[in-house]
Amino acid sequence: MLVIRVKPDAEITVDGVVVGKRSRYTIALAEGTHSVMIVHPKYQPLSRKIDVIPGEKVNLSIDLKDDAVPR
């Protein structure tokens, strides 16, 4: 299970599939490494790799003001 929190709202893509454009998502993912991309018009795209382990919840919190590069 992956819980994504992004500030401000941004488009979120997981493994190349657009999840949506909100600030919070909970996504069930298979075990293994996954690629998360966050796109917002005011910031350079931000990518993260996350590892999902069965039975564990992965929390990914991104504040674009702190973690991304402005355009």
N, CA, C and O atoms as a Maestro MAE file, in Angstrom:
{
 s_m_m2io_version
 :::
 2.0.0
}

f_m_ct {
 s_m_title
 :::
 protein
 m_atom[284] {
  # First column is atom index #
  i_m_mmod_type
  r_m_x_coord
  r_m_y_coord
  r_m_z_coord
  i_m_residue_number
  s_m_chain_name
  s_m_pdb_residue_name
  s_m_pdb_atom_name
  i_m_atomic_number
  :::
  1 25 0.847 -1.173 0.000 1 A "MET " " N  " 7
  2 3 0.000 0.000 0.000 1 A "MET " " CA " 6
  3 2 0.894 1.238 0.000 1 A "MET " " C  " 6
  4 15 1.857 1.319 0.762 1 A "MET " " O  " 8
  5 25 0.568 2.191 -0.855 2 A "LEU " " N  " 7
  6 3 1.295 3.453 -0.955 2 A "LEU " " CA " 6
  7 2 0.340 4.596 -0.644 2 A "LEU " " C  " 6
  8 15 -0.738 4.692 -1.230 2 A "LEU " " O  " 8
  9 25 0.743 5.464 0.285 3 A "VAL " " N  " 7
  10 3 -0.026 6.664 0.604 3 A "VAL " " CA " 6
  11 2 0.814 7.851 0.148 3 A "VAL " " C  " 6
  12 15 1.932 8.052 0.623 3 A "VAL " " O  " 8
  13 25 0.263 8.637 -0.782 4 A "ILE " " N  " 7
  14 3 0.964 9.803 -1.330 4 A "ILE " " CA " 6
  15 2 0.240 11.063 -0.863 4 A "ILE " " C  " 6
  16 15 -0.979 11.188 -0.979 4 A "ILE " " O  " 8
  17 25 1.040 11.997 -0.329 5 A "ARG " " N  " 7
  18 3 0.519 13.324 0.032 5 A "ARG " " CA " 6
  19 2 1.401 14.351 -0.670 5 A "ARG " " C  " 6
  20 15 2.623 14.334 -0.525 5 A "ARG " " O  " 8
  21 25 0.771 15.249 -1.434 6 A "VAL " " N  " 7
  22 3 1.513 16.265 -2.185 6 A "VAL " " CA " 6
  23 2 0.899 17.634 -1.905 6 A "VAL " " C  " 6
  24 15 -0.321 17.799 -1.918 6 A "VAL " " O  " 8
  25 25 1.772 18.612 -1.652 7 A "LYS " " N  " 7
  26 3 1.352 20.000 -1.460 7 A "LYS " " CA " 6
  27 2 2.102 20.856 -2.443 7 A "LYS " " C  " 6
  28 15 3.327 20.745 -2.503 7 A "LYS " " O  " 8
  29 25 1.462 21.698 -3.212 8 A "PRO " " N  " 7
  30 3 0.031 21.782 -3.511 8 A "PRO " " CA " 6
  31 2 -0.395 20.633 -4.424 8 A "PRO " " C  " 6
  32 15 0.427 19.809 -4.824 8 A "PRO " " O  " 8
  33 25 -1.692 20.589 -4.748 9 A "ASP " " N  " 7
  34 3 -2.198 19.548 -5.660 9 A "ASP " " CA " 6
  35 2 -1.335 19.486 -6.905 9 A "ASP " " C  " 6
  36 15 -0.932 20.520 -7.439 9 A "ASP " " O  " 8
  37 25 -1.051 18.284 -7.368 10 A "ALA " " N  " 7
  38 3 -0.231 18.089 -8.566 10 A "ALA " " CA " 6
  39 2 -0.660 16.798 -9.247 10 A "ALA " " C  " 6
  40 15 -1.307 15.944 -8.640 10 A "ALA " " O  " 8
  41 25 -0.291 16.668 -10.520 11 A "GLU " " N  " 7
  42 3 -0.571 15.425 -11.237 11 A "GLU " " CA " 6
  43 2 0.409 14.360 -10.755 11 A "GLU " " C  " 6
  44 15 1.617 14.590 -10.705 11 A "GLU " " O  " 8
  45 25 -0.122 13.198 -10.404 12 A "ILE " " N  " 7
  46 3 0.696 12.103 -9.895 12 A "ILE " " CA " 6
  47 2 0.602 10.927 -10.856 12 A "ILE " " C  " 6
  48 15 -0.484 10.506 -11.254 12 A "ILE " " O  " 8
  49 25 1.768 10.413 -11.216 13 A "THR " " N  " 7
  50 3 1.869 9.256 -12.097 13 A "THR " " CA " 6
  51 2 2.637 8.162 -11.355 13 A "THR " " C  " 6
  52 15 3.680 8.428 -10.759 13 A "THR " " O  " 8
  53 25 2.123 6.937 -11.393 14 A "VAL " " N  " 7
  54 3 2.808 5.800 -10.784 14 A "VAL " " CA " 6
  55 2 3.068 4.771 -11.871 14 A "VAL " " C  " 6
  56 15 2.136 4.286 -12.512 14 A "VAL " " O  " 8
  57 25 4.324 4.444 -12.074 15 A "ASP " " N  " 7
  58 3 4.739 3.479 -13.103 15 A "ASP " " CA " 6
  59 2 4.186 3.842 -14.481 15 A "ASP " " C  " 6
  60 15 3.774 2.971 -15.247 15 A "ASP " " O  " 8
  61 25 4.184 5.148 -14.783 16 A "GLY " " N  " 7
  62 3 3.755 5.623 -16.093 16 A "GLY " " CA " 6
  63 2 2.260 5.773 -16.276 16 A "GLY " " C  " 6
  64 15 1.808 6.147 -17.358 16 A "GLY " " O  " 8
  65 25 1.479 5.491 -15.240 17 A "VAL " " N  " 7
  66 3 0.022 5.596 -15.316 17 A "VAL " " CA " 6
  67 2 -0.422 6.783 -14.465 17 A "VAL " " C  " 6
  68 15 -0.093 6.857 -13.281 17 A "VAL " " O  " 8
  69 25 -1.171 7.714 -15.068 18 A "VAL " " N  " 7
  70 3 -1.650 8.880 -14.332 18 A "VAL " " CA " 6
  71 2 -2.694 8.436 -13.310 18 A "VAL " " C  " 6
  72 15 -3.691 7.800 -13.651 18 A "VAL " " O  " 8
  73 25 -2.441 8.785 -12.054 19 A "VAL " " N  " 7
  74 3 -3.357 8.456 -10.962 19 A "VAL " " CA " 6
  75 2 -4.409 9.548 -10.823 19 A "VAL " " C  " 6
  76 15 -5.577 9.261 -10.560 19 A "VAL " " O  " 8
  77 25 -3.997 10.795 -10.999 20 A "GLY " " N  " 7
  78 3 -4.925 11.909 -10.893 20 A "GLY " " CA " 6
  79 2 -4.220 13.176 -10.471 20 A "GLY " " C  " 6
  80 15 -2.991 13.256 -10.462 20 A "GLY " " O  " 8
  81 25 -5.027 14.172 -10.119 21 A "LYS " " N  " 7
  82 3 -4.473 15.476 -9.761 21 A "LYS " " CA " 6
  83 2 -5.152 15.968 -8.484 21 A "LYS " " C  " 6
  84 15 -6.042 16.819 -8.514 21 A "LYS " " O  " 8
  85 25 -4.711 15.416 -7.387 22 A "ARG " " N  " 7
  86 3 -5.192 15.819 -6.060 22 A "ARG " " CA " 6
  87 2 -4.000 15.834 -5.117 22 A "ARG " " C  " 6
  88 15 -2.860 15.651 -5.543 22 A "ARG " " O  " 8
  89 25 -4.265 16.051 -3.842 23 A "SER " " N  " 7
  90 3 -3.164 16.134 -2.882 23 A "SER " " CA " 6
  91 2 -2.950 14.840 -2.101 23 A "SER " " C  " 6
  92 15 -1.925 14.697 -1.435 23 A "SER " " O  " 8
  93 25 -3.889 13.893 -2.164 24 A "ARG " " N  " 7
  94 3 -3.719 12.663 -1.391 24 A "ARG " " CA " 6
  95 2 -4.310 11.468 -2.145 24 A "ARG " " C  " 6
  96 15 -5.416 11.529 -2.682 24 A "ARG " " O  " 8
  97 25 -3.546 10.397 -2.165 25 A "TYR " " N  " 7
  98 3 -3.978 9.140 -2.777 25 A "TYR " " CA " 6
  99 2 -3.515 7.974 -1.924 25 A "TYR " " C  " 6
  100 15 -2.454 8.029 -1.303 25 A "TYR " " O  " 8
  101 25 -4.308 6.927 -1.897 26 A "THR " " N  " 7
  102 3 -3.905 5.652 -1.322 26 A "THR " " CA " 6
  103 2 -4.029 4.634 -2.444 26 A "THR " " C  " 6
  104 15 -5.101 4.460 -3.025 26 A "THR " " O  " 8
  105 25 -2.918 3.962 -2.745 27 A "ILE " " N  " 7
  106 3 -2.857 3.078 -3.908 27 A "ILE " " CA " 6
  107 2 -2.315 1.719 -3.485 27 A "ILE " " C  " 6
  108 15 -1.291 1.639 -2.808 27 A "ILE " " O  " 8
  109 25 -2.995 0.659 -3.881 28 A "ALA " " N  " 7
  110 3 -2.486 -0.694 -3.652 28 A "ALA " " CA " 6
  111 2 -1.527 -1.034 -4.785 28 A "ALA " " C  " 6
  112 15 -1.893 -0.967 -5.958 28 A "ALA " " O  " 8
  113 25 -0.302 -1.398 -4.430 29 A "LEU " " N  " 7
  114 3 0.717 -1.735 -5.429 29 A "LEU " " CA " 6
  115 2 1.301 -3.107 -5.142 29 A "LEU " " C  " 6
  116 15 1.329 -3.555 -3.996 29 A "LEU " " O  " 8
  117 25 1.761 -3.759 -6.177 30 A "ALA " " N  " 7
  118 3 2.430 -5.045 -6.023 30 A "ALA " " CA " 6
  119 2 3.788 -4.840 -5.363 30 A "ALA " " C  " 6
  120 15 4.347 -3.744 -5.395 30 A "ALA " " O  " 8
  121 25 4.300 -5.885 -4.778 31 A "GLU " " N  " 7
  122 3 5.630 -5.857 -4.170 31 A "GLU " " CA " 6
  123 2 6.672 -5.459 -5.214 31 A "GLU " " C  " 6
  124 15 6.582 -5.855 -6.376 31 A "GLU " " O  " 8
  125 25 7.656 -4.677 -4.788 32 A "GLY " " N  " 7
  126 3 8.744 -4.309 -5.684 32 A "GLY " " CA " 6
  127 2 8.987 -2.819 -5.715 32 A "GLY " " C  " 6
  128 15 8.449 -2.070 -4.900 32 A "GLY " " O  " 8
  129 25 9.807 -2.393 -6.668 33 A "THR " " N  " 7
  130 3 10.166 -0.993 -6.828 33 A "THR " " CA " 6
  131 2 9.236 -0.335 -7.837 33 A "THR " " C  " 6
  132 15 8.959 -0.886 -8.902 33 A "THR " " O  " 8
  133 25 8.762 0.851 -7.483 34 A "HIS " " N  " 7
  134 3 7.837 1.589 -8.330 34 A "HIS " " CA " 6
  135 2 8.342 3.023 -8.515 34 A "HIS " " C  " 6
  136 15 9.059 3.557 -7.668 34 A "HIS " " O  " 8
  137 25 7.960 3.623 -9.622 35 A "SER " " N  " 7
  138 3 8.366 4.975 -9.952 35 A "SER " " CA " 6
  139 2 7.175 5.916 -9.801 35 A "SER " " C  " 6
  140 15 6.107 5.675 -10.365 35 A "SER " " O  " 8
  141 25 7.368 6.999 -9.029 36 A "VAL " " N  " 7
  142 3 6.326 8.001 -8.825 36 A "VAL " " CA " 6
  143 2 6.816 9.310 -9.442 36 A "VAL " " C  " 6
  144 15 7.934 9.746 -9.167 36 A "VAL " " O  " 8
  145 25 5.985 9.935 -10.272 37 A "MET " " N  " 7
  146 3 6.314 11.220 -10.889 37 A "MET " " CA " 6
  147 2 5.256 12.227 -10.472 37 A "MET " " C  " 6
  148 15 4.058 11.944 -10.508 37 A "MET " " O  " 8
  149 25 5.722 13.419 -10.072 38 A "ILE " " N  " 7
  150 3 4.829 14.489 -9.647 38 A "ILE " " CA " 6
  151 2 5.064 15.677 -10.564 38 A "ILE " " C  " 6
  152 15 6.192 16.151 -10.703 38 A "ILE " " O  " 8
  153 25 3.987 16.162 -11.197 39 A "VAL " " N  " 7
  154 3 4.105 17.254 -12.160 39 A "VAL " " CA " 6
  155 2 3.172 18.393 -11.747 39 A "VAL " " C  " 6
  156 15 1.980 18.193 -11.512 39 A "VAL " " O  " 8
  157 25 3.749 19.585 -11.666 40 A "HIS " " N  " 7
  158 3 3.000 20.796 -11.327 40 A "HIS " " CA " 6
  159 2 3.513 21.903 -12.240 40 A "HIS " " C  " 6
  160 15 4.718 21.975 -12.480 40 A "HIS " " O  " 8
  161 25 2.643 22.767 -12.757 41 A "PRO " " N  " 7
  162 3 3.093 23.783 -13.715 41 A "PRO " " CA " 6
  163 2 4.128 24.770 -13.168 41 A "PRO " " C  " 6
  164 15 4.870 25.365 -13.948 41 A "PRO " " O  " 8
  165 25 4.194 24.954 -11.860 42 A "LYS " " N  " 7
  166 3 5.142 25.910 -11.287 42 A "LYS " " CA " 6
  167 2 6.493 25.302 -10.920 42 A "LYS " " C  " 6
  168 15 7.413 26.026 -10.539 42 A "LYS " " O  " 8
  169 25 6.623 23.958 -11.033 43 A "TYR " " N  " 7
  170 3 7.849 23.267 -10.606 43 A "TYR " " CA " 6
  171 2 8.333 22.286 -11.668 43 A "TYR " " C  " 6
  172 15 7.553 21.785 -12.477 43 A "TYR " " O  " 8
  173 25 9.630 22.026 -11.644 44 A "GLN " " N  " 7
  174 3 10.180 20.972 -12.495 44 A "GLN " " CA " 6
  175 2 9.584 19.635 -12.042 44 A "GLN " " C  " 6
  176 15 9.334 19.454 -10.850 44 A "GLN " " O  " 8
  177 25 9.350 18.696 -12.965 45 A "PRO " " N  " 7
  178 3 8.836 17.383 -12.559 45 A "PRO " " CA " 6
  179 2 9.747 16.750 -11.514 45 A "PRO " " C  " 6
  180 15 10.970 16.873 -11.577 45 A "PRO " " O  " 8
  181 25 9.138 16.082 -10.571 46 A "LEU " " N  " 7
  182 3 9.859 15.457 -9.460 46 A "LEU " " CA " 6
  183 2 9.584 13.964 -9.497 46 A "LEU " " C  " 6
  184 15 8.426 13.552 -9.564 46 A "LEU " " O  " 8
  185 25 10.630 13.144 -9.454 47 A "SER " " N  " 7
  186 3 10.420 11.697 -9.459 47 A "SER " " CA " 6
  187 2 11.032 11.067 -8.215 47 A "SER " " C  " 6
  188 15 12.035 11.534 -7.676 47 A "SER " " O  " 8
  189 25 10.398 10.003 -7.791 48 A "ARG " " N  " 7
  190 3 10.866 9.233 -6.640 48 A "ARG " " CA " 6
  191 2 10.702 7.755 -6.947 48 A "ARG " " C  " 6
  192 15 9.755 7.355 -7.625 48 A "ARG " " O  " 8
  193 25 11.617 6.951 -6.452 49 A "LYS " " N  " 7
  194 3 11.496 5.495 -6.498 49 A "LYS " " CA " 6
  195 2 11.077 5.048 -5.100 49 A "LYS " " C  " 6
  196 15 11.631 5.510 -4.102 49 A "LYS " " O  " 8
  197 25 10.111 4.162 -5.034 50 A "ILE " " N  " 7
  198 3 9.683 3.638 -3.740 50 A "ILE " " CA " 6
  199 2 9.698 2.113 -3.800 50 A "ILE " " C  " 6
  200 15 9.445 1.514 -4.846 50 A "ILE " " O  " 8
  201 25 9.995 1.507 -2.674 51 A "ASP " " N  " 7
  202 3 9.995 0.055 -2.554 51 A "ASP " " CA " 6
  203 2 8.807 -0.380 -1.717 51 A "ASP " " C  " 6
  204 15 8.632 0.072 -0.585 51 A "ASP " " O  " 8
  205 25 7.991 -1.259 -2.282 52 A "VAL " " N  " 7
  206 3 6.810 -1.767 -1.591 52 A "VAL " " CA " 6
  207 2 7.130 -3.167 -1.079 52 A "VAL " " C  " 6
  208 15 7.577 -4.042 -1.822 52 A "VAL " " O  " 8
  209 25 6.886 -3.345 0.214 53 A "ILE " " N  " 7
  210 3 7.099 -4.637 0.876 53 A "ILE " " CA " 6
  211 2 5.727 -5.139 1.326 53 A "ILE " " C  " 6
  212 15 4.950 -4.371 1.893 53 A "ILE " " O  " 8
  213 25 5.414 -6.424 1.084 54 A "PRO " " N  " 7
  214 3 4.088 -6.938 1.455 54 A "PRO " " CA " 6
  215 2 3.764 -6.666 2.924 54 A "PRO " " C  " 6
  216 15 4.602 -6.855 3.805 54 A "PRO " " O  " 8
  217 25 2.542 -6.222 3.165 55 A "GLY " " N  " 7
  218 3 2.073 -5.988 4.522 55 A "GLY " " CA " 6
  219 2 2.507 -4.668 5.137 55 A "GLY " " C  " 6
  220 15 2.121 -4.362 6.266 55 A "GLY " " O  " 8
  221 25 3.299 -3.881 4.424 56 A "GLU " " N  " 7
  222 3 3.752 -2.599 4.955 56 A "GLU " " CA " 6
  223 2 3.167 -1.445 4.145 56 A "GLU " " C  " 6
  224 15 2.990 -1.542 2.930 56 A "GLU " " O  " 8
  225 25 2.871 -0.349 4.848 57 A "LYS " " N  " 7
  226 3 2.377 0.850 4.196 57 A "LYS " " CA " 6
  227 2 3.562 1.775 3.954 57 A "LYS " " C  " 6
  228 15 4.366 2.010 4.856 57 A "LYS " " O  " 8
  229 25 3.670 2.300 2.731 58 A "VAL " " N  " 7
  230 3 4.725 3.256 2.381 58 A "VAL " " CA " 6
  231 2 4.086 4.637 2.317 58 A "VAL " " C  " 6
  232 15 3.104 4.842 1.603 58 A "VAL " " O  " 8
  233 25 4.646 5.582 3.065 59 A "ASN " " N  " 7
  234 3 4.167 6.961 3.056 59 A "ASN " " CA " 6
  235 2 5.139 7.814 2.270 59 A "ASN " " C  " 6
  236 15 6.341 7.800 2.535 59 A "ASN " " O  " 8
  237 25 4.622 8.560 1.301 60 A "LEU " " N  " 7
  238 3 5.420 9.490 0.510 60 A "LEU " " CA " 6
  239 2 4.784 10.866 0.632 60 A "LEU " " C  " 6
  240 15 3.702 11.109 0.098 60 A "LEU " " O  " 8
  241 25 5.461 11.766 1.340 61 A "SER " " N  " 7
  242 3 4.963 13.135 1.528 61 A "SER " " CA " 6
  243 2 5.898 14.101 0.820 61 A "SER " " C  " 6
  244 15 7.103 14.116 1.070 61 A "SER " " O  " 8
  245 25 5.329 14.903 -0.062 62 A "ILE " " N  " 7
  246 3 6.110 15.856 -0.841 62 A "ILE " " CA " 6
  247 2 5.490 17.245 -0.672 62 A "ILE " " C  " 6
  248 15 4.294 17.431 -0.897 62 A "ILE " " O  " 8
  249 25 6.309 18.211 -0.275 63 A "ASP " " N  " 7
  250 3 5.918 19.617 -0.288 63 A "ASP " " CA " 6
  251 2 6.746 20.245 -1.411 63 A "ASP " " C  " 6
  252 15 7.951 20.445 -1.257 63 A "ASP " " O  " 8
  253 25 6.113 20.550 -2.517 64 A "LEU " " N  " 7
  254 3 6.838 21.016 -3.685 64 A "LEU " " CA " 6
  255 2 7.644 22.289 -3.403 64 A "LEU " " C  " 6
  256 15 8.695 22.495 -4.011 64 A "LEU " " O  " 8
  257 25 7.171 23.138 -2.498 65 A "LYS " " N  " 7
  258 3 7.941 24.348 -2.151 65 A "LYS " " CA " 6
  259 2 9.306 23.991 -1.593 65 A "LYS " " C  " 6
  260 15 10.274 24.717 -1.816 65 A "LYS " " O  " 8
  261 25 9.398 22.869 -0.861 66 A "ASP " " N  " 7
  262 3 10.652 22.455 -0.237 66 A "ASP " " CA " 6
  263 2 11.438 21.449 -1.072 66 A "ASP " " C  " 6
  264 15 12.669 21.450 -1.049 66 A "ASP " " O  " 8
  265 25 10.735 20.591 -1.807 67 A "ASP " " N  " 7
  266 3 11.378 19.442 -2.457 67 A "ASP " " CA " 6
  267 2 11.615 19.576 -3.959 67 A "ASP " " C  " 6
  268 15 12.371 18.791 -4.531 67 A "ASP " " O  " 8
  269 25 10.982 20.556 -4.611 68 A "ALA " " N  " 7
  270 3 11.094 20.662 -6.065 68 A "ALA " " CA " 6
  271 2 11.801 21.958 -6.465 68 A "ALA " " C  " 6
  272 15 11.966 22.876 -5.662 68 A "ALA " " O  " 8
  273 25 12.210 21.998 -7.731 69 A "VAL " " N  " 7
  274 3 12.881 23.171 -8.296 69 A "VAL " " CA " 6
  275 2 11.847 23.992 -9.062 69 A "VAL " " C  " 6
  276 15 11.172 23.465 -9.946 69 A "VAL " " O  " 8
  277 25 11.718 25.286 -8.730 70 A "PRO " " N  " 7
  278 3 10.756 26.121 -9.469 70 A "PRO " " CA " 6
  279 2 11.109 26.194 -10.958 70 A "PRO " " C  " 6
  280 15 12.278 26.086 -11.329 70 A "PRO " " O  " 8
  281 25 10.095 26.376 -11.804 71 A "ARG " " N  " 7
  282 3 10.331 26.549 -13.242 71 A "ARG " " CA " 6
  283 2 10.764 27.963 -13.517 71 A "ARG " " C  " 6
  284 15 11.014 28.318 -14.669 71 A "ARG " " O  " 8
  :::
 }
 m_bond[283] {
  # First column is bond index #
  i_m_from
  i_m_to
  i_m_order
  :::
  1 1 2 1
  2 2 3 1
  3 3 4 2
  4 3 5 1
  5 5 6 1
  6 6 7 1
  7 7 8 2
  8 7 9 1
  9 9 10 1
  10 10 11 1
  11 11 12 2
  12 11 13 1
  13 13 14 1
  14 14 15 1
  15 15 16 2
  16 15 17 1
  17 17 18 1
  18 18 19 1
  19 19 20 2
  20 19 21 1
  21 21 22 1
  22 22 23 1
  23 23 24 2
  24 23 25 1
  25 25 26 1
  26 26 27 1
  27 27 28 2
  28 27 29 1
  29 29 30 1
  30 30 31 1
  31 31 32 2
  32 31 33 1
  33 33 34 1
  34 34 35 1
  35 35 36 2
  36 35 37 1
  37 37 38 1
  38 38 39 1
  39 39 40 2
  40 39 41 1
  41 41 42 1
  42 42 43 1
  43 43 44 2
  44 43 45 1
  45 45 46 1
  46 46 47 1
  47 47 48 2
  48 47 49 1
  49 49 50 1
  50 50 51 1
  51 51 52 2
  52 51 53 1
  53 53 54 1
  54 54 55 1
  55 55 56 2
  56 55 57 1
  57 57 58 1
  58 58 59 1
  59 59 60 2
  60 59 61 1
  61 61 62 1
  62 62 63 1
  63 63 64 2
  64 63 65 1
  65 65 66 1
  66 66 67 1
  67 67 68 2
  68 67 69 1
  69 69 70 1
  70 70 71 1
  71 71 72 2
  72 71 73 1
  73 73 74 1
  74 74 75 1
  75 75 76 2
  76 75 77 1
  77 77 78 1
  78 78 79 1
  79 79 80 2
  80 79 81 1
  81 81 82 1
  82 82 83 1
  83 83 84 2
  84 83 85 1
  85 85 86 1
  86 86 87 1
  87 87 88 2
  88 87 89 1
  89 89 90 1
  90 90 91 1
  91 91 92 2
  92 91 93 1
  93 93 94 1
  94 94 95 1
  95 95 96 2
  96 95 97 1
  97 97 98 1
  98 98 99 1
  99 99 100 2
  100 99 101 1
  101 101 102 1
  102 102 103 1
  103 103 104 2
  104 103 105 1
  105 105 106 1
  106 106 107 1
  107 107 108 2
  108 107 109 1
  109 109 110 1
  110 110 111 1
  111 111 112 2
  112 111 113 1
  113 113 114 1
  114 114 115 1
  115 115 116 2
  116 115 117 1
  117 117 118 1
  118 118 119 1
  119 119 120 2
  120 119 121 1
  121 121 122 1
  122 122 123 1
  123 123 124 2
  124 123 125 1
  125 125 126 1
  126 126 127 1
  127 127 128 2
  128 127 129 1
  129 129 130 1
  130 130 131 1
  131 131 132 2
  132 131 133 1
  133 133 134 1
  134 134 135 1
  135 135 136 2
  136 135 137 1
  137 137 138 1
  138 138 139 1
  139 139 140 2
  140 139 141 1
  141 141 142 1
  142 142 143 1
  143 143 144 2
  144 143 145 1
  145 145 146 1
  146 146 147 1
  147 147 148 2
  148 147 149 1
  149 149 150 1
  150 150 151 1
  151 151 152 2
  152 151 153 1
  153 153 154 1
  154 154 155 1
  155 155 156 2
  156 155 157 1
  157 157 158 1
  158 158 159 1
  159 159 160 2
  160 159 161 1
  161 161 162 1
  162 162 163 1
  163 163 164 2
  164 163 165 1
  165 165 166 1
  166 166 167 1
  167 167 168 2
  168 167 169 1
  169 169 170 1
  170 170 171 1
  171 171 172 2
  172 171 173 1
  173 173 174 1
  174 174 175 1
  175 175 176 2
  176 175 177 1
  177 177 178 1
  178 178 179 1
  179 179 180 2
  180 179 181 1
  181 181 182 1
  182 182 183 1
  183 183 184 2
  184 183 185 1
  185 185 186 1
  186 186 187 1
  187 187 188 2
  188 187 189 1
  189 189 190 1
  190 190 191 1
  191 191 192 2
  192 191 193 1
  193 193 194 1
  194 194 195 1
  195 195 196 2
  196 195 197 1
  197 197 198 1
  198 198 199 1
  199 199 200 2
  200 199 201 1
  201 201 202 1
  202 202 203 1
  203 203 204 2
  204 203 205 1
  205 205 206 1
  206 206 207 1
  207 207 208 2
  208 207 209 1
  209 209 210 1
  210 210 211 1
  211 211 212 2
  212 211 213 1
  213 213 214 1
  214 214 215 1
  215 215 216 2
  216 215 217 1
  217 217 218 1
  218 218 219 1
  219 219 220 2
  220 219 221 1
  221 221 222 1
  222 222 223 1
  223 223 224 2
  224 223 225 1
  225 225 226 1
  226 226 227 1
  227 227 228 2
  228 227 229 1
  229 229 230 1
  230 230 231 1
  231 231 232 2
  232 231 233 1
  233 233 234 1
  234 234 235 1
  235 235 236 2
  236 235 237 1
  237 237 238 1
  238 238 239 1
  239 239 240 2
  240 239 241 1
  241 241 242 1
  242 242 243 1
  243 243 244 2
  244 243 245 1
  245 245 246 1
  246 246 247 1
  247 247 248 2
  248 247 249 1
  249 249 250 1
  250 250 251 1
  251 251 252 2
  252 251 253 1
  253 253 254 1
  254 254 255 1
  255 255 256 2
  256 255 257 1
  257 257 258 1
  258 258 259 1
  259 259 260 2
  260 259 261 1
  261 261 262 1
  262 262 263 1
  263 263 264 2
  264 263 265 1
  265 265 266 1
  266 266 267 1
  267 267 268 2
  268 267 269 1
  269 269 270 1
  270 270 271 1
  271 271 272 2
  272 271 273 1
  273 273 274 1
  274 274 275 1
  275 275 276 2
  276 275 277 1
  277 277 278 1
  278 278 279 1
  279 279 280 2
  280 279 281 1
  281 281 282 1
  282 282 283 1
  283 283 284 2
  :::
 }
}
